[in-house]
Amino acid sequence: MTKDYKLEILFAGLFFCVYIFLAIFNASEYFAYFSIVFGMFGLIFAWKLFENIDDQPEGDDKMVAIAETIHDGAMAFLSRKYRASFYFACVLMLVILVVVGFLQGIWIGLCTAIAFAMGAISSVLAGFFVANAVASASER
């Protein structure tokens, strides 16, 4: 499998070396930019892996029926889980806004609460994409 992704592995190795180089010289102000690059690289790599799985041939009718059942169960689980997590995340976001806003200032509190919300949304999307990838892989 690694022979199929030589360029991606080389890219990751290169940015890892740059990251270590910046850490040695304590250039931490550039770490945020590299986290964006690593995040984009991770998304592209995950998408290519998903396309590789999706290109595999489907099984027979019984396998497809089982995969659809697995997909329906995964979506029902995620729907219930995320509905419960949504309320908790909203309360936690308000607590972050109030506490950090009180201690550090309202703008920092607001930015921190927005960053928390973006992380929660990213987590939801990741769970949704993984559930779809697993259901797609079980069909093949």
C-alpha positions in Angstrom: 0.0 0.0 0.0 2.9 2.4 0.7 4.0 2.2 -2.9 0.6 3.7 -4.0 1.2 6.8 -1.7 4.9 7.6 -2.2 4.3 11.2 -2.9 2.1 11.7 0.2 4.6 10.0 2.5 7.4 12.1 1.1 5.3 15.3 1.6 4.5 14.3 5.2 8.2 13.5 5.9 9.2 16.8 4.4 6.8 18.8 6.6 7.7 16.8 9.6 11.4 17.7 9.1 10.5 21.4 8.7 8.4 21.1 11.9 11.3 19.6 13.8 13.6 22.3 12.4 11.3 25.1 13.6 11.0 23.4 17.0 14.8 23.3 17.3 15.0 27.1 16.7 11.9 27.8 18.8 10.1 29.4 15.9 6.7 28.6 17.4 4.9 31.4 15.6 5.0 29.4 12.4 3.5 26.2 14.0 0.0 27.5 13.4 0.6 27.7 9.6 2.0 24.2 9.5 -1.0 22.9 11.4 -3.2 24.2 8.6 -0.9 22.6 6.0 -0.9 19.3 7.9 -4.7 19.4 8.3 -5.2 20.0 4.5 -2.7 17.2 3.8 -4.6 14.9 6.1 -7.9 15.7 4.4 -6.4 15.0 0.9 -4.8 11.8 2.1 -8.0 10.6 3.7 -10.0 11.5 0.5 -7.5 9.5 -1.6 -7.9 6.5 0.7 -11.6 6.7 0.6 -11.6 6.9 -3.2 -9.4 3.7 -3.3 -11.9 1.9 -1.1 -14.8 3.2 -3.2 -13.2 2.0 -6.4 -13.2 -1.6 -5.2 -16.0 -3.9 -6.7 -19.2 -4.3 -4.7 -20.2 -7.7 -3.4 -23.3 -9.7 -4.1 -26.8 -8.7 -3.2 -26.7 -10.2 0.2 -23.5 -8.3 1.0 -25.0 -5.0 -0.2 -28.1 -5.6 1.9 -25.9 -6.2 5.0 -23.9 -3.1 4.3 -27.0 -1.0 3.9 -28.2 -2.3 7.3 -24.8 -1.4 8.9 -25.0 2.1 7.3 -28.5 2.7 8.6 -27.5 1.6 12.1 -24.4 3.8 12.0 -26.4 6.8 10.9 -29.1 6.2 13.7 -26.3 5.9 16.3 -24.6 9.1 15.1 -27.9 11.0 15.0 -28.7 10.1 18.6 -25.2 10.7 19.8 -24.9 14.0 18.1 -28.3 15.2 19.3 -27.2 14.6 22.9 -23.7 16.0 22.4 -25.1 19.2 20.8 -26.7 20.3 24.0 -23.6 19.6 26.0 -21.4 21.4 23.5 -23.7 24.5 23.6 -23.6 24.7 27.3 -19.8 24.2 27.3 -19.4 26.8 24.7 -21.3 29.3 26.8 -19.2 28.4 29.9 -16.1 29.0 27.9 -17.4 32.3 26.6 -18.3 33.5 30.1 -15.2 32.2 32.0 -12.6 33.1 29.4 -14.3 36.3 28.7 -14.3 37.2 32.3 -10.7 36.3 32.9 -9.1 37.4 29.6 -11.5 39.8 27.9 -14.7 39.4 25.9 -13.0 39.1 22.5 -10.6 36.4 23.6 -13.6 34.6 25.2 -15.6 34.9 22.0 -12.7 33.7 19.8 -12.1 30.8 22.1 -15.8 29.8 22.1 -15.9 30.0 18.3 -12.7 27.9 18.1 -14.4 25.3 20.4 -17.5 25.3 18.2 -15.4 24.9 15.0 -13.6 21.9 16.7 -17.0 20.4 17.7 -18.3 20.8 14.1 -15.1 19.3 12.7 -15.5 16.3 15.1 -19.1 15.8 13.9 -18.1 15.9 10.3 -15.3 13.5 10.9 -17.6 11.0 12.6 -20.1 11.3 9.7 -17.4 10.8 7.0 -15.9 7.8 8.9 -19.3 6.2 9.3 -19.9 6.6 5.5 -16.5 5.2 4.7 -17.0 2.2 6.9 -20.3 1.5 5.4 -18.8 1.8 1.9 -15.9 -0.4 2.8 -18.2 -3.1 4.2 -20.0 -3.2 0.8 -16.7 -4.0 -0.9 
